[in-house]
Amino acid sequence: MLTTNQTVQGTLASVSSSFLFSLMFLFGLFMLPLTGTQVASWRVLMMLLSLVLLVSLTKQWQHVFDYLKTLKTPKEWIIFVLPTPILGGQIWLFMWGPVNGFGLDVTLGYFLLPLVMIVIGRFFYHEHMSVLQWLAAICAALGIGYDILQYGSISWVTAFACLGYPPYYLLRRKLAVPPITGLLSDLTLLTPVVLIMLYSSGGFSVAAQNTKFWYILPLLGAFSALAMSLTMVASSKLPVSLFGALSYIEPMLLFVLSITVLNQSLDEGGSLFMYGMITLALFIMIADSMKGFLIRRRDNHLHGYREPQVGSFPPRRRFIDHRIEGVLKAHRFRKIRKYQQRIDKITRKIQALDSK
């Protein structure tokens, strides 16, 4: 029952985080007359403030400092800092794209991102790719290849969205940086840049003159912190395959919002053939994730422990330890009961002799 509850809680957390991220996709419209770049700058500041409050409330500062103490050499510090401009660029694109007519291009990049990550995992880390994953990658490649042949290129926004995050994750993985520590350091390093940007572009004066920003800006920070927290909750409670399948909800919501709220037409982001092939790849990936989830759940029931979680948390070793502990408790109970029966038998014999 606990496993079922964890899966339900993780699913609700993942869906809620996708919904919040999709709302932030439209924040640029609510924050006019600020430009997309100014909105992105304010988001960095509000995210940092919200994250500081979150880390303080959860008392995780010691974990942050403990990790930073492990960085000893200049090479490690360079690798630790290198991903920061990548994240800054992605935050800027996410807020700048919708208000500048590139909402569909950003959405398409997020559709392709999981496929790019799978291919990178195959060739950089020699991870196994299933037949369905290969089929999905081929479908997406055919769609993109068709647009390149037809129009000579694909949107730079789409390319930046799907190719920007993989090096970020690879560099973070190289040093095994905890998510909270990495994000906190990125936002801290980006703060001087966005402060200069807001000061030089008049972003502070525009926000100060309009009272609506007094509650919209804190709301942007709260949404960012809550969405990040829900994503971490989902990653800790869901199996890898199910967590991967649910990650497609966000780009699907972004796609719907780009068509309905931003009033973009499909041909602005690419050809119908490309959209069709990427949609087919999306459904193949969801089917592969659900297949992996069902197979893993069946194997877990057969082996007698719960589902393994994202990022090996809780670790598989802990499940084995729980089983061993249970066996030892049962053994001790049987042994104590056996000794108790012997004592009761001897007591009855003594009482019988005394009665005679």
C-alpha positions as CSV (number, residue, x, y, z in Angstrom):
1,M,0.0,0.0,0.0
2,L,2.9,2.3,0.8
3,T,4.3,1.8,-2.7
4,T,0.9,2.6,-4.3
5,N,0.6,5.8,-2.1
6,Q,4.2,6.9,-3.2
7,T,3.3,6.4,-6.8
8,V,0.1,8.4,-6.5
9,Q,1.9,11.2,-4.6
10,G,4.7,11.3,-7.1
11,T,2.3,11.4,-10.0
12,L,0.4,14.3,-8.5
13,A,3.6,16.1,-7.8
14,S,4.9,15.7,-11.3
15,V,1.6,16.8,-13.0
16,S,1.4,19.8,-10.7
17,S,5.0,20.9,-11.4
18,S,4.3,20.6,-15.2
19,F,1.2,22.8,-14.7
20,L,3.2,25.4,-12.8
21,F,6.0,25.5,-15.3
22,S,3.5,25.9,-18.1
23,L,1.9,28.9,-16.3
24,M,5.4,30.5,-15.9
25,F,5.7,30.1,-19.7
26,L,3.0,32.8,-20.0
27,F,4.3,35.1,-17.3
28,G,5.9,37.3,-19.9
29,L,2.4,38.3,-21.2
30,F,1.2,39.2,-17.6
31,M,4.4,41.3,-17.0
32,L,4.1,43.7,-20.0
33,P,5.6,46.3,-20.5
34,L,8.7,44.4,-19.3
35,T,10.6,42.8,-22.1
36,G,11.3,39.0,-22.2
37,T,14.9,39.7,-21.1
38,Q,13.8,41.8,-18.1
39,V,11.2,39.1,-17.1
40,A,14.0,36.5,-17.2
41,S,16.2,38.7,-15.1
42,W,13.5,39.2,-12.5
43,R,12.8,35.4,-12.5
44,V,16.4,34.7,-11.6
45,L,16.2,37.1,-8.6
46,M,12.8,35.8,-7.5
47,M,14.0,32.2,-7.9
48,L,17.1,32.9,-5.8
49,L,15.0,34.5,-3.0
50,S,12.5,31.6,-3.0
51,L,15.2,29.0,-3.0
52,V,17.0,30.7,-0.1
53,L,13.8,30.6,1.9
54,L,13.2,26.9,0.9
55,V,16.7,25.8,1.9
56,S,16.4,27.7,5.2
57,L,13.0,26.2,6.0
58,T,14.2,22.7,5.2
59,K,17.5,23.3,7.0
60,Q,19.7,22.2,4.1
61,W,22.4,24.8,4.3
62,Q,24.8,22.3,5.9
63,H,24.4,20.0,3.0
64,V,25.2,22.8,0.5
65,F,28.4,23.8,2.4
66,D,29.5,20.2,2.9
67,Y,29.4,19.6,-0.9
68,L,31.3,22.9,-1.7
69,K,34.0,21.8,0.7
70,T,34.6,18.7,-1.5
71,L,35.7,20.9,-4.5
72,K,39.5,21.1,-4.0
73,T,41.2,21.7,-7.4
74,P,40.8,24.6,-9.9
75,K,39.6,22.1,-12.5
76,E,36.7,21.0,-10.3
77,W,35.7,24.6,-9.7
78,I,35.8,25.4,-13.4
79,I,33.6,22.4,-14.2
80,F,31.3,23.4,-11.3
81,V,30.9,27.0,-12.7
82,L,30.8,26.2,-16.4
83,P,27.1,25.1,-16.5
84,T,25.9,28.4,-15.0
85,P,25.7,30.4,-18.3
86,I,23.9,27.5,-19.9
87,L,21.2,27.6,-17.3
88,G,21.0,31.4,-17.6
89,G,20.5,31.1,-21.4
90,Q,17.8,28.5,-20.9
91,I,15.9,30.6,-18.4
92,W,16.2,33.6,-20.7
93,L,14.9,31.6,-23.7
94,F,12.0,30.2,-21.7
95,M,10.7,33.7,-20.8
96,W,11.8,35.5,-23.9
97,G,10.4,33.1,-26.5
98,P,6.7,33.3,-25.8
99,V,6.5,37.1,-25.9
100,N,8.6,37.3,-29.1
101,G,6.7,34.8,-31.3
102,F,8.9,31.7,-30.6
103,G,6.6,29.8,-28.3
104,L,6.2,26.8,-30.6
105,D,9.9,26.7,-31.3
106,V,10.7,26.5,-27.6
107,T,8.0,23.8,-27.2
108,L,9.5,21.8,-30.0
109,G,12.9,22.0,-28.4
110,Y,11.5,20.6,-25.1
111,F,9.8,17.8,-27.1
112,L,13.1,16.8,-28.5
113,L,15.1,17.2,-25.3
114,P,14.4,13.7,-23.8
115,L,15.3,12.1,-27.1
116,V,18.6,14.0,-27.3
117,M,19.3,12.9,-23.7
118,I,18.7,9.2,-24.6
119,V,21.0,9.4,-27.6
120,I,23.7,11.2,-25.5
121,G,23.4,8.5,-22.8
122,R,23.8,5.8,-25.5
123,F,27.0,7.3,-27.1
124,F,28.6,9.0,-24.1
125,Y,27.8,6.6,-21.3
126,H,27.1,3.5,-23.4
127,E,23.7,3.1,-21.9
128,H,21.3,0.5,-23.4
129,M,18.6,1.8,-25.8
130,S,15.5,-0.3,-26.3
131,V,14.0,-1.0,-29.7
132,L,11.3,1.5,-29.0
133,Q,13.8,4.2,-28.1
134,W,15.7,3.6,-31.3
135,L,12.4,3.8,-33.2
136,A,11.5,7.1,-31.5
137,A,14.9,8.6,-32.2
138,I,14.7,7.6,-35.9
139,C,11.2,9.1,-36.2
140,A,12.3,12.4,-34.7
141,A,15.4,12.4,-36.9
142,L,13.3,11.9,-40.0
143,G,11.0,14.8,-39.1
144,I,13.9,17.2,-38.4
145,G,15.8,15.9,-41.5
146,Y,12.8,16.6,-43.7
147,D,12.6,20.2,-42.4
148,I,16.3,20.8,-42.9
149,L,16.0,19.5,-46.5
150,Q,12.8,21.5,-47.1
151,Y,13.8,24.8,-45.5
152,G,17.5,24.6,-45.2
153,S,17.6,24.7,-41.4
154,I,15.5,24.4,-38.2
155,S,14.8,27.3,-35.8
156,W,17.8,28.3,-33.7
157,V,15.5,28.5,-30.7
158,T,14.5,24.9,-31.1
159,A,18.2,23.9,-31.4
160,F,19.2,25.9,-28.4
161,A,16.3,24.5,-26.3
162,C,17.1,20.8,-27.0
163,L,20.9,21.0,-27.2
164,G,21.5,23.4,-24.3
165,Y,20.5,21.3,-21.3
166,P,22.5,18.1,-22.2
167,P,25.9,19.6,-21.6
168,Y,24.5,21.2,-18.4
169,Y,23.4,17.8,-17.1
170,L,26.6,16.1,-18.2
171,L,28.8,18.7,-16.4
172,R,26.6,18.5,-13.3
173,R,26.8,14.7,-13.4
174,K,30.6,14.7,-13.7
175,L,30.9,16.2,-10.3
176,A,27.7,14.6,-8.9
177,V,26.3,18.0,-7.9
178,P,23.2,17.8,-5.7
179,P,20.2,19.6,-7.5
180,I,19.6,22.2,-4.8
181,T,23.3,23.0,-4.5
182,G,23.8,23.3,-8.2
183,L,20.7,25.5,-8.7
184,L,21.6,27.7,-5.8
185,S,25.1,28.3,-7.0
186,D,23.9,29.0,-10.6
187,L,21.4,31.6,-9.5
188,T,23.9,33.2,-7.1
189,L,26.5,33.6,-9.9
190,L,23.8,34.9,-12.3
191,T,22.6,37.6,-9.9
192,P,25.3,40.2,-10.6
193,V,24.6,39.8,-14.4
194,V,20.8,40.2,-14.1
195,L,21.2,43.2,-11.7
196,I,23.4,45.0,-14.2
197,M,20.9,44.1,-17.0
198,L,17.9,45.3,-15.1
199,Y,19.7,48.6,-14.1
200,S,20.9,49.3,-17.6
201,S,17.6,48.5,-19.3
202,G,15.4,50.3,-16.8
203,G,13.8,47.1,-15.5
204,F,13.8,48.4,-11.9
205,S,12.1,51.6,-12.6
206,V,9.4,49.9,-14.8
207,A,8.6,47.4,-12.0
208,A,8.6,50.1,-9.3
209,Q,6.2,52.4,-11.2
210,N,3.5,49.7,-11.8
211,T,1.9,48.3,-8.7
212,K,0.9,45.0,-10.3
213,F,4.5,43.9,-10.2
214,W,4.5,44.1,-6.4
215,Y,2.5,40.9,-6.3
216,I,3.3,39.3,-9.7
217,L,7.1,39.2,-9.0
218,P,6.8,37.4,-5.7
219,L,4.2,35.1,-7.3
220,L,6.8,34.3,-10.1
221,G,9.3,33.4,-7.4
222,A,6.8,31.3,-5.4
223,F,5.7,29.4,-8.6
224,S,9.4,28.7,-9.5
225,A,10.3,27.4,-6.0
226,L,7.1,25.3,-5.7
227,A,7.5,23.8,-9.2
228,M,11.1,22.9,-8.4
229,S,10.1,21.4,-5.1
230,L,7.4,19.3,-6.7
231,T,9.8,18.1,-9.3
232,M,12.2,16.9,-6.6
233,V,9.4,15.2,-4.7
234,A,8.3,13.4,-7.9
235,S,11.8,12.3,-8.7
236,S,12.2,10.8,-5.2
237,K,8.9,8.9,-5.3
238,L,8.5,7.7,-8.9
239,P,10.3,4.9,-10.8
240,V,12.6,6.2,-13.5
241,S,10.4,5.0,-16.4
242,L,7.2,6.6,-15.0
243,F,9.0,9.8,-14.1
244,G,10.3,10.0,-17.7
245,A,6.8,9.4,-19.2
246,L,5.3,12.1,-17.1
247,S,8.0,14.6,-18.1
248,Y,6.3,14.9,-21.5
249,I,3.2,16.5,-19.9
250,E,5.0,19.9,-19.7
251,P,5.9,20.3,-23.4
252,M,2.4,19.1,-24.3
253,L,0.9,21.8,-22.2
254,L,3.3,24.4,-23.7
255,F,2.2,23.3,-27.1
256,V,-1.5,23.8,-26.3
257,L,-0.8,27.2,-24.8
258,S,1.3,28.3,-27.8
259,I,-1.6,27.5,-30.1
260,T,-4.5,28.8,-28.0
261,V,-3.2,31.6,-25.8
262,L,-0.2,32.8,-27.9
263,N,-2.2,32.4,-31.2
264,Q,0.6,30.8,-33.1
265,S,-0.1,28.6,-36.2
266,L,1.6,25.3,-36.6
267,D,3.6,26.3,-39.7
268,E,5.4,28.9,-37.7
269,G,7.4,26.3,-35.8
270,G,7.9,23.8,-38.7
271,S,6.2,21.5,-41.2
272,L,3.2,19.3,-40.4
273,F,5.3,16.3,-41.3
274,M,7.9,17.2,-38.7
275,Y,5.2,17.7,-36.0
276,G,3.7,14.4,-37.0
277,M,6.9,12.5,-36.7
278,I,7.9,14.1,-33.4
279,T,4.4,13.4,-32.0
280,L,4.7,9.7,-33.1
281,A,8.2,9.6,-31.4
282,L,6.6,11.1,-28.3
283,F,3.9,8.4,-28.1
284,I,6.5,5.7,-28.7
285,M,8.6,7.1,-25.8
286,I,5.6,7.1,-23.5
287,A,4.8,3.5,-24.5
288,D,8.4,2.5,-23.8
289,S,8.3,4.2,-20.4
290,M,5.1,2.6,-19.4
291,K,6.3,-0.8,-20.6
292,G,9.4,-0.4,-18.5
293,F,7.4,0.7,-15.5
294,L,5.0,-2.4,-15.7
295,I,7.9,-4.8,-16.2
296,R,9.8,-3.3,-13.3
297,R,6.8,-3.4,-11.0
298,R,6.2,-7.1,-11.9
299,D,9.8,-7.9,-11.2
300,N,9.7,-6.0,-7.9
301,H,6.6,-8.0,-6.8
302,L,8.4,-11.2,-7.7
303,H,11.5,-10.3,-5.7
304,G,9.6,-9.0,-2.7
305,Y,10.7,-5.3,-2.5
306,R,9.3,-2.0,-3.6
307,E,9.9,0.0,-6.7
308,P,13.5,1.4,-7.2
309,Q,13.4,5.2,-7.3
310,V,14.9,7.9,-9.5
311,G,18.6,8.4,-8.9
312,S,18.8,5.3,-6.8
313,F,16.9,6.9,-3.9
314,P,16.1,5.0,-1.8
315,P,19.0,2.8,-2.8
316,R,18.5,-0.8,-3.7
317,R,20.8,-1.9,-0.9
318,R,18.3,-0.5,1.7
319,F,15.6,-2.7,0.4
320,I,17.8,-5.8,0.7
321,D,18.8,-4.7,4.2
322,H,15.1,-4.4,5.1
323,R,14.5,-7.9,4.0
324,I,17.5,-9.3,5.9
325,E,16.4,-7.4,9.0
326,G,12.9,-8.9,8.7
327,V,14.3,-12.4,8.4
328,L,16.6,-11.9,11.4
329,K,13.6,-10.6,13.5
330,A,11.5,-13.6,12.5
331,H,14.4,-16.0,13.4
332,R,14.9,-14.3,16.8
333,F,11.2,-14.5,17.5
334,R,11.0,-18.2,16.7
335,K,14.1,-18.9,18.8
336,I,12.7,-17.0,21.8
337,R,9.4,-18.7,21.4
338,K,11.2,-22.1,21.3
339,Y,13.1,-21.3,24.5
340,Q,9.9,-20.1,26.2
341,Q,8.2,-23.3,25.3
342,R,11.0,-25.3,26.9
343,I,10.9,-23.1,30.0
344,D,7.1,-23.6,30.3
345,K,7.6,-27.4,29.9
346,I,10.2,-27.5,32.7
347,T,8.0,-25.3,34.9
348,R,5.1,-27.7,34.5
349,K,7.3,-30.7,35.4
350,I,8.6,-28.9,38.5
351,Q,5.0,-28.0,39.5
352,A,4.0,-31.7,39.0
353,L,6.8,-32.9,41.2
354,D,5.9,-30.4,43.9
355,S,2.3,-31.5,43.9
356,K,3.4,-35.0,44.6
